[in-house]
């Protein structure tokens, strides 16, 4: 399946909700290898989803232990926010969510990425911060900046689906796949370097 067709299907599934997808299970698009990365795209991979955030975190940690790196992103193209989860060599480096939900801060793990620190400096904010002591104005400015940041972080650390071109090195075939049943079995990667 081509990326363009898969994007339409995944977008439609996301707006309908999981329960109306085939067999009540979410579908994901598993890309061919793209510049050394395999993308798994779909709502099921959302690192800030309240019902799946722990499972997505565990999968990224396991995949990073196997492949060196694994990442999961959420980006709401209609101003719904951003989230990123970066794992390397079996450990979480960073998880950050900014979706406007009151519980976002509970999902934050790890120290800010160099990309985050640099963006804060560009905005005239302190590169190190504590949400408990930050002014309301600074907190609001940072929140607005992070709403669209996930694709930028993906592009800086790996590959962003928004930046694919005809020059992107591709190997293999993309497929639309059903996710595993909710019986604890997970064997699908989110985003990680392609296997050997």
LINWO-V808260 format. One record per pair of residues at least 12 apart in sequence whose C-alpha atoms are under 7 Angstrom apart, sorted by sequence separation. I is the first residue (numbers start at 0). J is the second residue. If there is no record, write none. Layout:
# LINWO-V808260
[[I:J] [I:J]]
This chain:
# LINWO-V808260
[[27:39] [28:40] [71:83] [72:84] [83:95] [94:106] [95:107] [27:40] [28:41] [71:84] [82:95] [83:96] [94:107] [95:108] [27:41] [70:84] [71:85] [82:96] [94:108] [26:41] [70:85] [81:96] [82:97] [93:108] [94:109] [69:85] [70:86] [81:97] [93:109] [9:26] [69:86] [80:97] [81:98] [92:109] [93:110] [9:27] [25:43] [68:86] [69:87] [80:98] [93:111] [68:87] [79:98] [67:87] [68:88] [67:88] [5:28] [63:86] [64:87] [63:87] [64:88] [46:71] [63:88] [64:89] [45:71] [46:72] [60:86] [63:89] [44:71] [45:72] [46:73] [59:86] [45:73] [61:89] [13:42] [60:89] [60:90] [60:91] [9:41] [47:82] [46:82] [46:83] [46:84] [114:152] [97:142] [97:145] [98:146] [47:96] [97:146] [81:145] [81:146] [80:146] [81:147] [83:149] [80:147] [81:148] [82:149] [78:146] [81:149] [74:147] [74:149] [73:149] [72:149] [71:189] [70:189] [71:190] [69:189] [70:190] [69:190] [70:191] [69:191] [68:191] [68:192] [66:191] [62:188] [66:192] [66:194] [59:189] [34:167] [33:167] [34:168] [33:168] [34:169] [33:169] [32:169] [33:170] [31:169] [32:170] [31:170] [32:171] [31:171] [31:172] [30:172] [31:173] [30:173] [29:173] [30:174] [29:174] [44:189] [28:174] [29:175] [28:175] [27:175] [28:176] [26:175] [27:176] [39:188] [26:176] [27:177] [39:189] [26:177] [27:178] [38:189] [39:190] [25:177] [26:178] [38:190] [24:177] [25:178] [37:190] [24:178] [36:190] [37:191] [36:191] [37:192] [24:180] [36:192] [37:193] [35:192] [36:193] [35:193] [32:193] [5:175] [1:173] [0:173] [0:174] [0:175]]
